[in-house]
Amino acid sequence: MLFILVRVYTIVMTDMTKFLIIAGCFAVSVLALGRAADKRDSRLVCAALGFTVAADYFLLIKLNYELGLAAFIIVQIVYNIRYRGIKVKHALVLSAGLFALANVMAGLSVLYALALVYAVLFCFSLSAAVRCFYDGSYPFINGYLVLGGMVCYAVCDVFVALLNSGTAFALQQQRGIVFVIWLFYIPGMMALSISGIDFLSKRNTNFMESS
């Protein structure tokens, strides 16, 4: 059964189809601004998904992995601003410092240095999302969407790392791994795209500041 699902996936889910689905998630986040529980928070969701579309464009369509990872780093900067409330300049300084450390002191290539920066920033944003869920920074439904979206994002990234590990298992199970990546990535993006909506129909609230 799993083999059949993977086979169907490989036929139906072309790279352009995947890209259009992510672009659709961005469009949903833009439309959701009209029902935003918190305007600033929802704009950050839009910004994150906008750069996610750019990242997937470079990775899926142009096969430019450096620019794709650079765009995903911006995505994680935005999510750190959303969940941790850090300032943009602090996130940029941190990113530049990590890149310099990885590229110069560790002797990594630009691609691997970017991957390291992304991984560190993602760990920060994931931990902050978990904290926001448990301290009630978001309303009940939004909190679950944020947590669920970021956890799906994390599982996706674990399998991306496995896919690029170069191990015999990764080479043998490449189709299955890619299937799992998108099995978690798409629902994660869908959840995050609507995570700023005011499901409680309470207008003019600012839950991030009031928490």
N, C-alpha and C positions, 0 to 999 in steps of 0.2 A: 504493500500500500504506500509506504513512504517512497519507494522507488518511483511509483507512478506519479505521486505528487511532485517529486523533484523533476521528473521528466516533463510533466505538464508545465511546471514553472519555467523551465529552460526554454520551452517553445513560446509561451505567452509573454513572459516578462523579459522583453528586450531592454537594452540599456536606455533607449528612448522612452519606453513605457515607464521604467523606474523613474527617470528624470521628470516626466510629466506628472507622476503621482506626487513627488516631492514638491513640484511647482504648485500642484493643487492644494497641498497642505499650507503652503505660503499664502495662496489666495484665500483660503479659509480663515487664516489668522488676520488677514486684512479686513475681510468681511466682518469678523468678530469684533473689530474695533467699535462697531456700532452698539455692541452690548457689553462693552468692557466694564468689569468691576472696578478696575483701576487703570486709568488711561496710560500712565507711565509704564506700568507693568506690561500692558498689552502691546504697547509700542516696542518694548524690548523683545517680546515674543516675535513680533513681525520682523524686527531687525535680525534676530537670530535665525529665523527661517528664511529670510531673504539671503543671508550669507550662506545658509545651508544649500539653497538652490544654486548659488554661484559655485560652491564647493563641488557639488555633484555634477554640475556642468563641466567643470575642469576635469574631474575624475572619470566620469562616464562617457562624455562626448569628445572632449579634447585629449584625454589621456595625459594630462599635464598634472602629475602627482604633486609637484612642489607647490604650484598655485592652488591646487585643491586642498592640500594640508594647510596652507597659509590662510585660506578662507575659513577652514574649520577651526583654526586657532582664534580667528575673530569671533566665530560662533561661541566658543567657550568663554571668551572675554565678555561677551554680551550676557551669557548665562551667569557668569560670576557677578556681574553688575546686578543682574536681576535677583539672584538668591542671596548674595553676600552683601550687596549694597556698596561694593568697593568703587572707587573712582576710576574713570577711564585711564587717567595718566598712571595710576598705580599698577593697573593691569598691564598696560603697555610696557612699563619699566620692568615688571616681573617677567614678561614674555621675552623681552630683549635680553635680559640677563640670563635666562635659562638657555636661550638660543646661543648666546656667546659662550656660555659654559660648555654646552654640548658640542658646539662646532670647533671651538679652539682648544679647550683643555682636554676634552674627551676624544678629540680627533675624529668626530663623526662627520659623515657627508651631510650636505644641506638637507637632503630628504629625511635622514634619520634624526638630525637635529630638530627639524620641524616636528617630527613624530614625537620626540621626547617632550618638547614644549606642549604640544597638544595633550599628551597623556597626563602631564602634571596639572594643566589647567582643567582637564576633564575631571580628575580626581577631586580637585577643589570644588568644582561646580556640583558634582554628584553629592559630595559630603554636605554641601550647603543646602542642596535640595532636600536631603534626608532630614537635616536639622529643621528646615522650614516646615516640613510635614509634622514633625513631632512637637514643635513648639507652637503650632497653630498659626503660623504666619499667613496662611491662606485659609479661606472657607473650606468646609469639609470636602465638597466635590472637587474644587480646584486643587486642593492639597493632594488628593489621590491621583488626579491627572498629572500633576507635576512629578510626583514620586514615580508613578507608573511609567510615564514617558521617559524619565531619566534612567530608570532601571532597564527598560527596554533598550535604550541608547547604550547603556553600559554593556549589556549582553551582546549587542551587535558589535561593539568595538572589541570585545574579547575574541569574538570569532574572526573579525578582521585581522587582528594580530596573529591568530592561529593560521589564517589563510596565507599570510605573508611570512610565516616562520621558516618556510623552506624545508620543513620536515617531510619525511616519507608519507606520514599520515595525511598531511595537508595536501600533498600532491595527488594522493590516491583518492581522497574524499573532497576534491575541490568543488564539485557541483553541489554536494550536500552541504558543505560549509557556506557557500554563497547563498543557498536556499535559506539556511538558518539566519544568516546576516539580515536578509531582507524580510524574513518572517518577523523579526523583532524591530527592525529599523522603521518600517512603514507604520505599524501601530504606535510606536514611540513618537514619531513625528505627528501623527494624527492627534494623539493625546495632548501633546504640547501645543499644537495649533489652536486648540479650544480651551487651553488651561487658564486663559485670562477672562473668560466669559462670566458675566454676572448671572449665575444660575439661580440665585436667590431673589433676583429682581429688585435689588436694593440699589438705587441710583446714588451717584455722588459719594461713593464710599472710597476710602483709600486704605485698604486692609494692610498693606505693607508698612505704612507709617503708623497705623493705629495699633499694630501688634506689638 
